[in-house]
Amino acid sequence: MLTKTPLKLVAIATLTASSGLAMAYEPEGKVECLAPADPGGGWDFTCRSVGKVMEELDLVPRSVQTVNMAGAGGGVAYAHTVSKREGDDQLLVAASTATTTRLAQGQFQGMDAEMVNWIGALGADYGIIAVSDDSEYEDLPALMDALKEDPRSVKFAGGSAKGGWDHLKVLIAAQAADVENLPRIAYLSYNNGGEAMTQVVGGHVDAFTGDISEAQGFMDSGDLRVLAVLSEERLPGEFSDIPTAREQGIDALGPNWRGFYMPAGISDEAEAYWTEAVNTVYDSEEWQEVMTQNGLMPFQMSGSEFDEFVKNQIDDIEALSKDIGLIE
């Protein structure tokens, strides 16, 4: 089993190189993971699953407490981190492509990516478009044909706010399928993916847009039928029977990385500790098993490389959002 020792060495090396000190950072007492949504969605999954592995690897002194803080597509948690938690070196915040999407569209009013520390990513969760098991739509082209006839004929439900990543995935697929009048496509926003899927399974909404990891429970029960996964190739293992959008003639991709940011104002040694902690989790057998069970694909990035990636992704999503009329 992995221990804290490699992390201590990294932190000591960082301190020695930067300041001549040799005291390593270690978390003490309660470590919090802030999930910017209600229980049941992707951010909640990230906090709970990574927190559990951190406990198993002895990277934290005791259990990681998941705190759910829903609102504004992650904006409430982002504002809380920026305004209330500066310097808190025992707070991790779950993030994803949904986070960079909101930042790209200026939805976190008065805030930008420079106001937090981007720690790392440890897996990619691919987008899906799904319907209830008794839906009339048998495949993704049939769903897109209905949108071509009338963009308002299909109502989509997702766990992000309007204009957020779940909404954007529908528009990416529709654009690839040559659907016109993209802004007219009906999208209903819910606090998390679980609530959105409940609306679809209950027959109140036609289709779900979200990620594969949050849909597994509804898939296993047979209540939700996935029309397409927005990945380059079919996912491995139990998800291998789900067709991609590409193989159905619709060239749409929707990868959603899973990772963390932390408040500004934390020490260099604390940042080094948590960066290496995320890397240690990713390399562990325990996390690789979690990835396999939940449809996560390999994706690892941390430190300055991850910071640069996040800011480049924000630029790319801003350009895409302009192209399809979501922002000016």
TABELCOR-V735634 format. One record per pair of residues at least 4 apart in sequence whose ideal C-beta (glycine too) atoms are under 8 Angstrom apart, sorted by the first residue. I is the first residue (numbers start at 0). GAP is how many residues later the second one is. Records with the same first field share a line. If there is no record, write none. Layout:
I->GAP + GAP
//
This chain:
0->55 + 56 + 57
1->4 + 55 + 56 + 57 + 278 + 282
2->54 + 55
3->4 + 22 + 54 + 55
4->4
5->4 + 270 + 274
6->4 + 17 + 52 + 266 + 269 + 270 + 273
7->4 + 16 + 18
8->4 + 15
9->4 + 262 + 263 + 266
10->4 + 13 + 14 + 15 + 258 + 261 + 262 + 265
11->4 + 10 + 11 + 12
12->4
13->4 + 254 + 255 + 258
14->4 + 6 + 7 + 8 + 9 + 253 + 254
15->4 + 5 + 6
17->250
22->246
23->245 + 249
24->64 + 242 + 244 + 245 + 247 + 248
25->35 + 247
26->4 + 33 + 34 + 62 + 63 + 246
27->33 + 62
28->32 + 33 + 61
29->32 + 35 + 60
30->20 + 23 + 29 + 30 + 31 + 33 + 34 + 59 + 60 + 61
31->32 + 33 + 34 + 35 + 58 + 59 + 60
32->13 + 14 + 15 + 17 + 18 + 31 + 32 + 33 + 34 + 58 + 59 + 60 + 61 + 227
33->13 + 33 + 35 + 43 + 46 + 47 + 57 + 58 + 59 + 60
34->4 + 6 + 8 + 9 + 11 + 12 + 13 + 31 + 32 + 33 + 34 + 42 + 59
35->7 + 33 + 34 + 35 + 38 + 39 + 40 + 41 + 42 + 57 + 58 + 63
36->4 + 5 + 6 + 7 + 31 + 33 + 37 + 122 + 154 + 155
37->6 + 30 + 32 + 153 + 154 + 156 + 157
38->5 + 29 + 153 + 155
39->4 + 152 + 153 + 154 + 155 + 174
40->4 + 118 + 150 + 151 + 152 + 153 + 173
41->4 + 52 + 54 + 56 + 83 + 117 + 151 + 168 + 169 + 171 + 172 + 214 + 216
42->4 + 31 + 51 + 52 + 53 + 55
43->4 + 22 + 24 + 50 + 148
44->4 + 168 + 169 + 213 + 249
45->4 + 48 + 50 + 212 + 213 + 214
46->4 + 17 + 19 + 45 + 47
47->4 + 18
48->4 + 241 + 245
49->4 + 14 + 72 + 210 + 228 + 231 + 237
50->4 + 9 + 12 + 13 + 14 + 15
51->4 + 12
52->4 + 228 + 231 + 233 + 234 + 237
53->5 + 6 + 10 + 223 + 227
54->4 + 5 + 7 + 8 + 9
55->230
56->223 + 224 + 227 + 229
58->218 + 221 + 222
59->4
63->28
68->7 + 8 + 11
69->6 + 121 + 122
70->4 + 5 + 6 + 120
71->4 + 7 + 35 + 36 + 89
72->25 + 29 + 34 + 87 + 88 + 91 + 116
73->4 + 21 + 24 + 25 + 28 + 34
74->4 + 27 + 32 + 33 + 34
75->4
76->4 + 16
77->4 + 15 + 21 + 24 + 30 + 33 + 38
78->4 + 29 + 32
79->4 + 5
80->4 + 10 + 12 + 35 + 180 + 181 + 182
81->4 + 29 + 33 + 34 + 181 + 182
84->6 + 178
85->177 + 178 + 179
86->176 + 177 + 178 + 179
87->174 + 175 + 178
88->173 + 177 + 178 + 181 + 185
90->171 + 172
91->27 + 168 + 170 + 182
92->23 + 167 + 168 + 169
93->164 + 165 + 166
94->4 + 5 + 23 + 163 + 164 + 165 + 166
95->4 + 29 + 69 + 160 + 161 + 162 + 163
96->4 + 68 + 158 + 159 + 160 + 216 + 220
97->4 + 62 + 66 + 67 + 68 + 158
98->4 + 162
99->4 + 13 + 210 + 213 + 214 + 217
100->4 + 59 + 62 + 63 + 64 + 67 + 216 + 220
101->5 + 6 + 58 + 59 + 62
102->4 + 5 + 8 + 9 + 10 + 211
103->209 + 210 + 211 + 212 + 213 + 214 + 217
104->58 + 212 + 213 + 216 + 221 + 222
105->221
106->54 + 56 + 57
107->4
110->4
112->5 + 197 + 198 + 201
114->149
115->145 + 146 + 147 + 148
116->144 + 145 + 146 + 147 + 149 + 154
117->141 + 143 + 188 + 189 + 192
118->140 + 141 + 142 + 143 + 152 + 155 + 156 + 159 + 183 + 187
119->139 + 140 + 155 + 158 + 159 + 162 + 180 + 181 + 182 + 183 + 186
120->136 + 137 + 138 + 157 + 178 + 179 + 180 + 181 + 185 + 188
121->136 + 137 + 156 + 157 + 159 + 160 + 165 + 177 + 178
122->134 + 135 + 159 + 168 + 173 + 174 + 175 + 176 + 177
123->131 + 132 + 133 + 134 + 172 + 173 + 174 + 175
124->86 + 87 + 88 + 130 + 131 + 132 + 133 + 169 + 170 + 171 + 172
125->85 + 86 + 103 + 104 + 105 + 109 + 128 + 129 + 130 + 169 + 171
126->38 + 39 + 42 + 82 + 83 + 84 + 85 + 102 + 103 + 127 + 128 + 129
127->80 + 81 + 82 + 83 + 84 + 87 + 98 + 99 + 100 + 101 + 102 + 114
128->11 + 14 + 40 + 41 + 44 + 78 + 79 + 80 + 97 + 98 + 99 + 101 + 116
129->67 + 70 + 77 + 78 + 80 + 85 + 89 + 94 + 95 + 96 + 97
130->4 + 6 + 12 + 69 + 75 + 76 + 77 + 93 + 94 + 96
131->68 + 69 + 71 + 91 + 92 + 93
132->89 + 90 + 91 + 92
134->71 + 72 + 90
136->5 + 6 + 9 + 69 + 70 + 90
137->4
138->4 + 88 + 89 + 104 + 109
139->4 + 33 + 37 + 87 + 88 + 103 + 105 + 108 + 110
140->4 + 36 + 107 + 108 + 109
141->4
142->4 + 11 + 64 + 84
143->4 + 29 + 30 + 33 + 35 + 106
144->4
145->4 + 7 + 8
146->4 + 6 + 7 + 27 + 30 + 32 + 38
147->29 + 30 + 31 + 32
148->4
150->28 + 29 + 30 + 31 + 33 + 34 + 35
151->32 + 33 + 34
153->31 + 32 + 52 + 53
154->31 + 32 + 33 + 50 + 51 + 52
155->11 + 14 + 29 + 30 + 31 + 32 + 49 + 50 + 51 + 52 + 53
156->30 + 31 + 33 + 39 + 40 + 42 + 43 + 48 + 50 + 51 + 52
157->6 + 8 + 9 + 11 + 12 + 29 + 30 + 31 + 32 + 35 + 38 + 50 + 51 + 52
158->7 + 30 + 31 + 32 + 33 + 34 + 35 + 36 + 37 + 51 + 55
159->4 + 5 + 6 + 7 + 29
160->6 + 28
161->5 + 25 + 27
162->4 + 5 + 158 + 163 + 164
163->4 + 25
164->4 + 89 + 91
165->4 + 27 + 30 + 43 + 44
166->4 + 20 + 22 + 42
167->4 + 86 + 149 + 152 + 153 + 158
168->4 + 40 + 61 + 83 + 85
169->4 + 15 + 17 + 39
170->4 + 11 + 14 + 153 + 155
171->4 + 58 + 80 + 81 + 82 + 148
172->4 + 55 + 57 + 72 + 77 + 79 + 81
173->5 + 8 + 11
174->4 + 7 + 77 + 149
175->69 + 74 + 75 + 76
176->73 + 75
178->6
180->4
181->142 + 143
182->141 + 142 + 143
186->22
187->8 + 11 + 17
189->5 + 6 + 9
190->4
191->4 + 22
192->4 + 15 + 17 + 18 + 21 + 22
193->4 + 20
194->4
195->4 + 9 + 12 + 13 + 14
196->4 + 11 + 13 + 17 + 18 + 21 + 27
197->4
198->5 + 6
199->4 + 5 + 6 + 7 + 8 + 24
200->17 + 22 + 23
206->20
207->7 + 16
209->4 + 5
210->4 + 45
211->4 + 14 + 17 + 23 + 27 + 30 + 82 + 83
212->81 + 82 + 83
214->4 + 9 + 11
215->4 + 78 + 79
216->4
217->5 + 6
218->5 + 6 + 7
225->16
226->16
227->14 + 15 + 16 + 17 + 20 + 22 + 24
228->5 + 6 + 10 + 13 + 14 + 15 + 16
229->14 + 15 + 22 + 23 + 24 + 25
230->4 + 13 + 22 + 23 + 24 + 66
231->12 + 14 + 21
232->11
233->5 + 6 + 8 + 9 + 10 + 13
234->4 + 5 + 7 + 60 + 62
235->4 + 56
236->55 + 58
238->56
242->4 + 5
243->4
244->5 + 6 + 7 + 8
245->4 + 5 + 6 + 7
254->42 + 44
256->42 + 44
257->38 + 41
258->19 + 42 + 47
259->14 + 18
261->4 + 9 + 12
265->4 + 5
266->4
267->4
268->4
269->4
270->4
271->4
272->4
273->4
274->4 + 27 + 28
275->4
276->4
277->4 + 24
278->4 + 21 + 23
279->4
280->5 + 6
281->5 + 18
282->4
283->4
284->4
285->4
286->4
287->4
288->4
289->4 + 6
290->5 + 6 + 7
291->4
300->4 + 5 + 8
301->4
302->4
303->4
304->4
305->4
306->4
307->4
308->4
309->4
310->4
311->4
312->4
313->4
314->4
315->4
316->4
317->4 + 9
318->4
319->4
320->5 + 6
321->4 + 5 + 6
//
